[in-house]
Amino acid sequence: MQLSASKDSCLIGQPGICRGHLTFDNPRLAGYTWPICEIRGIEPGPKLCVSAGVHVNEVAGIEAAVRLQKLFEPSKMKGTVSIIPLINQPALFRYTEYVCPLDDKNINYTFPGKSDGSFSEALSYAIMNEWCADADCYIDMHGGDLRERVSKFTIYQRTSNPQLDETSRQMAECFDAEFVMGLPPELMTKPGRPPTGFAKHNRVALMSEAGSNGLLEEDAIAFHVDGVLNIARKLGILDTSISTFRNARILCDNYLWVKSPVSGEYHAAVEPGQRIEKNQKLGTVRNFFGEHLAEITAPAAGFLLWHMTHPSIPEGSPILAVAVEAKSA
């Protein structure tokens, strides 16, 4: 991994603010560079890595990553905060939904990756083992692609390690979230999101979700920004007080995707964030004559995490997701 600093930046590894571009050693990632801002405090301390733009249309997270660069002052912090505002570089200006155009894979589901895998797999491996190699926590910010609206929630991975789970949960609760999703331990058996990939190595990674339809919504941007600052306070990078929480941060322990049984036009009856009951009607799918094709119902009681906002949905495509409240909550 190589970091080339811009002319107006401090020296790499020295206290101060270093802005520049990052390249990874893996030849499968050759030809691409990643913008990076690394703020290093006067005193040594923990390291926090923050990214956005795994999905390039989820702009609230990207904008939050840009703003965060100006919210850490080396003289008022300990340790290091390293920020990459756009991970999916091959998708830049292509507005590709979800996937990396080089291999048609969703980077978000390739962790912990493979050094000899495809571009997405090699990139997730490099993120974990090069950029975040010495990170105490990694936060990947998401939310609200071109056709979706999401509630405000965070994701961490539950494991068979109670201490790791408790640390991860506490970090996830630093965001002013409606829901805190602890992913089921069975997801550890296959490649998955950053929280899953990092947890396989007993490390902490989180995802934050907020936003809708590829829009720069101030409320969603603030959710990401304030949450990252709270994580920095939790780690001891900043010595200021954790901000006030307004949302419930309801603990959930299952994430259920619902796919459309037919191709058609989806009309939602429930919005993200709302409580729902099992078998409750969440919306209907109609054809272009307005005729009823299917009713979408809740697979379990819980909360609507997100749904698609563009009505045209092909058969078998995800249409919404339900969060199931943890029984101990």
C-alpha positions in Angstrom: 0.0 0.0 0.0 1.4 3.4 -1.0 0.0 6.8 0.0 1.1 9.8 -2.1 0.5 13.1 -0.3 -0.5 16.3 -2.0 1.8 19.3 -1.9 -0.1 21.2 0.9 -0.2 18.1 3.2 1.9 17.1 6.1 4.4 14.3 5.7 3.0 10.8 5.7 2.9 9.4 9.3 3.5 12.7 10.9 1.0 14.6 13.1 -1.3 16.8 11.0 -3.6 16.4 8.1 -2.4 14.4 5.1 -4.5 14.5 1.9 -3.5 12.5 -1.1 -4.2 9.2 -3.0 -3.8 5.6 -2.0 -2.7 2.7 -4.2 -2.8 -0.9 -3.2 0.0 -3.4 -3.9 -2.2 -6.1 -5.5 -1.7 -6.0 -9.3 -5.4 -6.8 -9.7 -6.1 -3.3 -8.4 -3.6 -1.6 -10.7 -4.7 1.5 -12.5 -6.9 2.8 -9.8 -6.2 5.2 -6.9 -8.3 6.1 -3.9 -8.6 9.6 -2.5 -7.7 9.6 1.2 -7.5 12.0 4.1 -5.6 10.9 7.2 -5.7 13.1 10.3 -3.1 12.2 12.9 -3.1 13.7 16.4 -0.2 15.1 18.3 -0.5 12.2 20.8 -0.6 8.5 19.8 -3.8 6.6 20.2 -6.4 4.5 18.5 -7.0 4.3 14.7 -10.4 4.8 13.1 -11.0 4.0 9.4 -14.1 5.5 7.7 -15.3 4.9 4.1 -18.2 5.6 1.8 -19.1 5.1 -1.8 -19.1 1.3 -1.9 -22.4 2.1 -3.7 -21.7 5.3 -5.6 -25.3 6.6 -5.6 -25.5 6.5 -1.8 -24.4 10.1 -1.6 -25.3 11.0 2.0 -22.5 8.8 3.2 -20.1 10.2 0.6 -20.8 13.7 1.6 -20.5 12.8 5.3 -17.0 11.4 4.5 -16.1 14.7 2.9 -17.4 16.8 5.8 -15.7 14.6 8.4 -12.3 15.5 7.0 -12.7 19.1 8.4 -14.0 18.0 11.8 -10.9 16.5 13.3 -8.0 18.8 14.5 -4.7 17.1 15.1 -4.1 19.4 18.2 -7.4 18.2 19.8 -7.2 14.5 19.2 -5.3 11.3 20.0 -4.5 8.7 17.4 -5.5 8.6 13.7 -8.6 9.0 11.6 -8.3 7.8 8.0 -11.1 8.5 5.5 -11.7 7.2 2.0 -14.8 9.0 0.6 -15.3 6.7 -2.4 -14.4 3.0 -2.5 -16.0 1.9 -5.7 -13.7 3.9 -8.0 -14.6 1.9 -11.2 -18.2 3.0 -10.8 -17.4 6.7 -10.5 -19.5 8.8 -13.0 -21.2 5.6 -14.1 -23.9 5.7 -11.4 -23.9 1.9 -11.2 -26.3 0.6 -8.7 -24.8 -1.7 -6.1 -22.1 -3.4 -8.2 -18.6 -2.8 -9.4 -18.7 -2.6 -13.2 -15.4 -4.5 -13.6 -16.7 -7.8 -12.3 -20.4 -7.2 -11.7 -20.0 -8.0 -8.0 -21.4 -6.1 -5.1 -18.3 -5.1 -3.1 -20.4 -5.0 0.0 -20.9 -8.7 0.0 -17.3 -9.8 -0.8 -15.7 -9.4 2.7 -13.2 -10.7 3.9 -12.3 -11.0 0.2 -9.5 -12.8 -1.6 -6.1 -11.5 -2.7 -6.3 -13.7 -5.9 -10.0 -13.1 -6.5 -11.8 -10.7 -8.8 -11.4 -6.9 -8.5 -14.1 -6.5 -5.8 -12.8 -9.5 -3.8 -9.2 -8.2 -4.1 -10.3 -4.7 -3.0 -12.2 -5.9 0.1 -9.1 -8.0 1.0 -6.9 -4.9 0.6 -9.2 -2.7 2.7 -9.1 -5.2 5.5 -5.5 -6.2 5.4 -3.7 -3.1 4.2 -5.6 0.1 4.8 -7.4 -1.2 8.0 -4.7 -3.5 9.1 -4.1 -1.6 12.3 -7.5 -0.1 12.7 -9.4 -0.4 16.0 -12.7 0.1 14.2 -13.8 0.4 10.6 -17.0 2.2 9.6 -18.5 1.9 6.1 -21.3 4.5 5.5 -24.3 3.6 3.2 -27.9 4.6 2.5 -30.4 5.4 -0.1 -29.4 4.3 -3.6 -31.3 5.7 -6.7 -34.3 3.5 -6.2 -34.6 3.0 -2.4 -35.5 4.7 0.9 -33.9 3.4 4.1 -34.5 4.0 7.8 -31.7 5.1 10.0 -29.9 2.0 11.2 -26.5 0.5 12.0 -25.2 -3.0 11.4 -22.8 -5.1 13.4 -22.1 -8.8 13.3 -23.0 -11.2 16.1 -20.5 -14.1 16.7 -19.8 -16.8 19.2 -17.5 -14.3 21.0 -19.5 -12.4 23.7 -16.8 -9.9 24.3 -16.5 -9.0 20.6 -20.3 -8.8 20.3 -20.6 -6.5 23.2 -17.9 -4.2 21.9 -19.4 -4.1 18.4 -22.9 -3.5 19.8 -21.7 -0.6 21.9 -20.0 0.9 18.9 -23.1 0.5 16.7 -25.2 2.2 19.4 -23.0 5.4 19.1 -25.2 6.3 16.1 -28.6 8.0 16.7 -30.3 5.1 14.9 -33.8 3.9 14.8 -32.5 0.3 14.7 -29.3 -1.4 15.6 -29.1 -4.6 13.6 -27.0 -7.5 15.0 -26.6 -9.8 12.1 -27.2 -13.5 12.8 -24.1 -15.6 13.5 -24.9 -18.0 10.7 -23.9 -15.4 8.2 -20.3 -15.9 9.3 -20.1 -19.1 7.1 -19.9 -17.2 3.8 -18.6 -13.9 2.4 -20.6 -10.9 3.5 -20.7 -7.3 4.6 -17.7 -5.6 6.2 -19.0 -6.3 9.8 -19.1 -10.0 8.9 -15.7 -10.2 7.2 -13.9 -8.3 10.0 -15.7 -10.4 12.7 -14.2 -13.5 11.2 -10.9 -12.2 12.3 -12.2 -10.9 15.7 -12.2 -7.3 14.6 -14.8 -4.6 14.8 -16.5 -3.1 11.7 -19.8 -1.4 11.4 -22.1 -0.2 8.7 -24.3 2.9 9.0 -27.4 3.4 6.8 -29.4 6.5 6.1 -30.7 8.3 3.0 -33.0 7.9 0.0 -33.0 8.0 -3.8 -29.5 9.3 -4.2 -30.3 12.7 -2.6 -28.1 14.9 -0.4 -30.5 15.0 2.6 -29.1 17.0 5.5 -30.7 14.8 8.1 -29.1 11.6 6.6 -25.7 13.3 6.3 -25.8 14.5 9.9 -26.7 10.9 11.0 -23.5 9.6 9.5 -21.3 12.5 10.6 -22.5 12.5 14.2 -22.3 8.8 14.5 -18.6 8.7 13.4 -17.8 11.5 15.8 -19.4 9.5 18.6 -17.3 6.5 17.7 -14.2 8.6 17.8 -15.3 9.7 21.3 -16.0 6.2 22.3 -12.5 5.1 21.2 -10.8 8.0 23.0 -9.7 9.8 19.9 -11.8 12.8 20.9 -12.4 13.9 24.5 -15.7 15.7 23.9 -19.0 14.4 25.1 -21.1 11.9 23.1 -24.0 13.7 21.5 -27.7 13.4 22.6 -29.7 10.5 21.1 -33.3 11.2 19.8 -34.1 7.8 18.3 -34.8 4.5 20.1 -31.8 2.5 18.8 -34.0 -0.7 19.0 -31.9 -3.8 19.0 -32.7 -6.3 16.2 -31.3 -9.7 15.5 -32.6 -10.7 12.1 -32.6 -9.0 8.7 -35.3 -10.5 6.3 -35.3 -9.7 2.6 -38.5 -9.9 0.7 -38.4 -10.4 -3.1 -41.1 -9.7 -5.6 -43.0 -12.8 -6.6 -43.9 -11.3 -10.0 -42.8 -8.6 -12.3 -44.8 -5.5 -12.1 -45.3 -2.1 -10.4 -44.9 -2.0 -6.6 -47.1 0.4 -4.6 -46.0 0.6 -0.9 -48.4 0.8 2.0 -45.8 1.2 4.7 -42.8 3.4 5.0 -39.3 2.6 6.4 -39.1 2.9 10.2 -42.7 1.8 10.9 -43.5 -1.1 13.1 -45.2 -4.0 11.3 -47.0 -7.2 12.3 -46.5 -10.7 10.7 -48.6 -11.1 7.5 -49.4 -7.4 7.5 -49.9 -6.0 4.0 -46.8 -3.9 3.1 -47.8 -3.1 -0.5 -49.2 -4.5 -3.8 -47.8 -5.3 -7.2 -49.9 -4.4 -10.2 -49.6 -4.5 -14.0 -49.8 -1.6 -16.4 -53.6 -2.0 -16.5 -53.7 -1.4 -12.7 -54.7 -5.0 -12.1 -53.7 -6.7 -8.9 -50.9 -9.2 -9.4 -49.6 -9.9 -5.9 -49.8 -8.7 -2.3 -46.6 -8.2 -0.4 -46.9 -9.2 3.3 -44.5 -9.1 6.2 -42.7 -12.4 6.8 -42.4 -11.6 10.6 -43.3 -8.9 13.1 -40.7 -6.1 13.3 -39.9 -2.9 11.5 -39.6 -1.9 7.8 -35.9 -1.2 7.3 -36.0 -0.1 3.6 -38.0 -0.4 0.5 -37.7 0.3 -3.2 -39.1 3.6 -4.3 -39.2 3.1 -8.1 -42.3 1.0 -8.7 -41.0 -1.2 -11.5 -39.7 -4.4 -9.9 -38.7 -7.6 -11.8 -39.7 -11.0 -10.5 -37.2 -12.2 -7.9 -35.7 -8.8 -7.2 -35.5 -7.5 -3.6 -38.4 -5.2 -2.8 -38.0 -4.4 0.9 -36.4 -5.7 4.1 -37.8 -6.3 7.6 -35.8 -6.0 10.9 -36.9 -8.4 13.6 -36.6 -7.0 17.2 -34.3 -8.9 19.5 -36.1 -11.1 22.0 -34.0 -9.8 24.9 -34.7 -6.2 24.0 
